[in-house]
Amino acid sequence: MSARRQLRFWLTGFLLFLLLVYLLREILLPFVAGIAVAYLIDPLCDRLEDKGWSRTVATSLVTVGFILAVIVVLLLLVPLLRNQIMHLIEVLPSLIARVQDSTWPWLQTLQERWSVDISQLETTAREQAGTVVSWIVQALGKLLSSGLALANLLSLIFITPVVAFYLLRDWNNLVARVDDLLPRKYAPVIREQVKLIDRVLSGFIRGQASVCLLLGTFYAVGLTLIGLDFGLMVGMSAGLLSFIPYVGTIIGFIAGIGLAFVQFSEWTPIALVAGVFVVGQILEGNFLTPRLVGTRVGLHPVMVIFALLAGGALFGFLGILLAVPVAAVVGVLTRFAIKQYVASHYYLDFSPAADSDAELMGNDSPEARARAEHRDP
């Protein structure tokens, strides 16, 4: 089979795979979540297996332990978050009134200095606020009344653990089976790229998950100790959103400072709230991310943000789950393609015409040095 036919074969298979994922996107969520869970906790099973435990026993223990840990966390956090959400709904009108009272002197100063029509700004703000509130209410209503949303939730609860268990139990056999199906000629190259992809994914997913949990705990505890209303909700949200570079810290900082300005009349607690996020950012940049994620990830923040937005727009929540793995694969394959291009004749151009041009330019030119390095064994 020629190289062109091989390329056509693999491109056709890849396009058919993308089409299948798009057509089945409504039911793939628990399976993708199960794969993610299995990949996340597979090292624990490997450690138990290395100590002499059978794969089935190790998988059972790790899966049950993971499920129990998730249940304990949900039992501890859900009631607290529910109380804060209900309290936020109750005090939201008073918060809006306090915001209006605190901003009224600034608006008056703005009107006096710049001749701005405050009544028009107030009318516009009320209209936009009403639009946002109505949109949120409609979205929540659709979400709660959607049978598909309920089905996805039930499938996440009941199907994801089953998928994760069977994948964990058969993980090594599946890897060996896939390795047997690789084209023999290109198997070493494919194995090398898969190892690089695994290194990127393990560094980002496992490391970044640990960073998010630690940051969320730090923010939630710090804001709660300061006495900020809804500090637990703001802190956990900021920590969980930290997998998107800078987004979690920025959103948490804005929400925390805004609530602090409304709640406190002194500058000390407001400064403490800001200090929590500043210290959290310092810890993340200098200690947590270098130690838990490392520098080997190779995923640029802009690439991660674009992948998450593109995945969410195309496939919804399923696309968000697949965004980082796909970005990791694209990044590794792009670096491999660039490496192959730099070593190819398309880049070096060893044609006779190029040789004569290089002689005119001199032996010290970059082209001459490239040819010398390429020809020297």
N, C-alpha and C positions, 0 to 999 in steps of 0.2 A: 504494500500500500504506500503510495507516494505521500510526501509531507503535506501536500495540498489536500488530498483526500482525508488524511488524518485530522487536519485542522478543521475541515468541513464537518467531519463526523463528531468531533468533540464540541464544536460550536452548536451544532444541531441538538445534541444531547443537553447542553447547558441551557439553551433557549426553551426546550421542552420542559426541563426541570423548573425554570422560572415560571413558565405558564402554569404548570401543575401547582406550584406553591401559591400563585395568585388565585387560581380557581378554588383551592381548598383552604384559603386563608381563614375562613370562619371556624374551622374545626381543628386547626393545627396548634392552637394556643396551648392546650395541656401537654401535647407531645413535645413542643419546643421547650416549655417550662420543665418538663421531665428530663429532657436532655441537658438543660442548663444545670439542674440540681445534681444530676448524675456526674456531670463534668466537675462541678464544684466540690463534691465530697468524695470523689474517686481516690484522691491521695490517702484519705483515711482508711479506705478499704485496702489499699495496697500495703499500708503499714501493718495492718492487722494480719494480712496474708503473709507478709514477710516474717512475722513472728510465729507462724505455724498454724494460724487459723485457716479453716477452709473458706473458699470464696463465698459460699452461700451463707455461712454463719457470719462472716465479716460484713457482708452486704446487709443482712437482716439487722445486725446490731447498729450499724451506722445509719441505716434508713430509719429505724425506730427512734434512735437518739435524735436525729434531725427533726423528725415530726414532733417529738416531745418538746424539743427546744423551741420550735415555731409556736406550738400551742401555748407554752408557758409565756413567751413574749407577748403573744396576742392577748392572753388573759390578763397580763399586767398592764399593757398599754391601751387596749381598746376601751376599757371603762374610763380611764383617765382622759383619753382623747375625746370620747363621746361626751363626757361632762363638760370639757372645755368648748366643744363645738356647740352644745346646747346653750351654754352660758354666753358664747359669742352671739348666737342668734337672739338671745334675750336682750343683751346690752347693746346690740348694734345700733338701734335708733339713738340711744344716749351717746354712744361714741361719735356718731355722725354730728349730733348737736354740739358736742364738745369740740370737735374739729372745726365746725363753723364758727363757734365763739372764739377759738384761739386764732383763727385766720382772719377774723373780721378786722382787727386793727391794721394788719398788713394790707388788706384790701383797701381800706380807707386811705392809707398812705399812698398806695398805688394810684388811687383815683385822684388824690390831690396833686401828686407830682407829675403824672403822665396823662391825666384827663381820660382815664379808662372808665367805660360804662360798667359799673359793678353789677347792676341789675341784669344786663345782658349775659355777663359771665356766669352769674348765679343761675339764670334760666337754662343756659347751655349745660352747665354742670349737672343740674337736676335731670335734664332730659337724658344725658349720657348715662347718669347713674341709674335712672329708671330702665334704660335699655339694657344695661349690663345685668341688673338684677333679674329682669324678665327673662333674659337669655339663660342665666344660670338656673332659674326655676324650671324653664322648659327643658333644658338639658338634663337636669336631675329627674324630672318627670319621665322623660323618654327612657333614661337609663333604668329607672326603677320599674317601669312598665314593660320594658323590653324582655320578651321571652328569651331572646338570644343571649342577652346579658346574664340572665339567671342561669341559662344552660352553660355558658362559659364559666361562671362562678362555680357551679356544681362540678363541672368537669375538672376545674383546677383543684378542687378539694379532693375529689375521689380518684380521678384518672392520673393526675400528675404523680402521686406517690407510687402507684403501680408501675407506671412507665419508668420512673427513676429506679425502682427496685430491679426490674428485669434488665435494664440497661447496665446497671452496676454489676449485676451477677454475671452477665455475658460480655462485659466490656472487653476483656482481653481476647476472647474468641472473635468478637466482631472486628477488632483491630487487625487480628491475624487474617481473618477472611478477606477484609478489604485489601490488605497488603498482597494477598495471593492474586487478587484480580487486577493489580496494577500492570500496565504494559511493561514487559520485562526490560525493554531497551531503556526506558526512562524511569524505571523504579527507583534507582538511587537518587536521582534529582528530585523526584516527587517526595521521597521520604525526607530529604533534607529540607524542602520547603514546608512540609507538614510539621516538622520539628520546630521550625522558626515560627510558624503560625501558632503552635501550641505554646511556645514560650511567650509570645505576645499576649495570647488570650489568658494564660494562667497569671501573667503579671498584672494584666488589667482587671480581669473579672474577679479573681480571688483577692488580689491586693487591693483593688479599688473598693470592693465590698467591705473589706475590713476597715479601710479608711472612712467610708461612709458611716458605718456603724459607730466607730469611735468618735467621729466628729458629731454625729447626731446626739450621742450620749453626752458629750462635753457641752454642746450648745444647750441641750434641754436642761441638764443639771445646773449649769451656770445661770441661765435666765430664770429658772425656778427659784434658785437661792437668792437672786437679786429681788425677787418678788414681782416680776413682770407677769401681768395677766396673759394667759395663753402662751406662756414661755415654753411649756412642754411641746405644744403643737408647732410653734415657730421653730424651735430647736431641732426637733425630729425632721421636720420638712426640709430645713436647710441642710441637715446632714445627709438625708437620703437623696437630695438633688445635687449633692456634691460630685456624683459620678459624671455630671455635665460640667466641664471645666469652668470655674468661676461663677456659674449660675446659682448654685446653692448658697454660696456665701453672699452674693449680691442681693438675692431675694430675701434671705434671712436678715441681712443687715438693714435693708429698707423697711421690712415689716417690723423688726424689733425696735428700731429707732422711732418709727411712726407711732407704734403703741406706747413706747416710753414717753414721747412728747405729750401724748393724750393723757396718760395715766399719772405721770409724776409732774410736780410743780418745781422741783429742784433739779439742778444740773448734775449732781453726784450720781444718782441712779442711771440717768441717761448716759453719762460717760462710762459707767460700769457696763451697761448693755453694749455700747460700742466696743469697749475693751474686750468683752467676751469674744466677739467676732474677730477682732484684730489678733488676739492671742490664738484663737482657733486657726486663723489663716497662717500664722507663723508656725504653729505646730504642724500643720499639714504640709507646708512647703519645705520645712527644714528637717522634719523628723519622720512623720507618718508616710508621706509619699516616697521619699528616698529609700526608707527601710522596707516598706510593705509592697510597693509597686516597683520601685527601681527605675533605672534609666534605660532598660532594654525593651521597653514596650514599643516605642517607635510609632505611637499614634498621636499625631498632632492634635491639639485641642480644637482647631477649626475643623479638622476632618471628623472628629467625634461629633461635634455639634451638627455638622452637615448631615452625617450619617443618621443621627437620631431624628432630625427633622424630616429627612427624605424617607426613612423607614416608617415613621408615623404617618406621613401623608399618603404613602402607597399602601401600607398593610395594617395601619392602626397600631394597637398595642403589640400585636405580633411583630410588626416591623420594628418597633422599639427594641424588643428582645433580640431580634436578629441583626440590628444595626451595627453593634460593636464587633461581633464575629465577622460579619461581612466586611467591615472596614479593615479589620486585621488581615483578612485574606487578601483584600485588594492591595493593602499596603505592602505585604510581603511579596506578592506577585509583581507589583509595580517595581519594587527594588530589584527583584530578580530580572525583570525585563530590561531595566536600565543597565544592569551589569552585563547582560548578554549583548545589548546594543553597543556598549562601550568597547566590548571585545570583538565586535564584528567588523566586517569590511565596510559596512555602511557608515560607520564612524571613522575608522582608520583610513579607508580608501587607499589601498596599495596598488592602484592602477599605474601604468607607465606615465600617464599624464600627470598624476599626482606626484610621482617621483621627480619628474623634470621640474615641476613647479617648486617642489621642496628644495631642489638643488639651487634654483634661482634665489630662494629665500635664505639659503645657508643651512649648514648642518646643525646649527644650534636652534633651529626653529622647533616649535612643539611637535609639528608633524614628523620631522626627522627623528626626534627623540622617540616618538611613539612607534615609528617603524623599527627603530633599532631595538627597542624593548620587545616588540612583537617577534622579531626575527631571531633575537638572541635566545637560545634554549635555556 
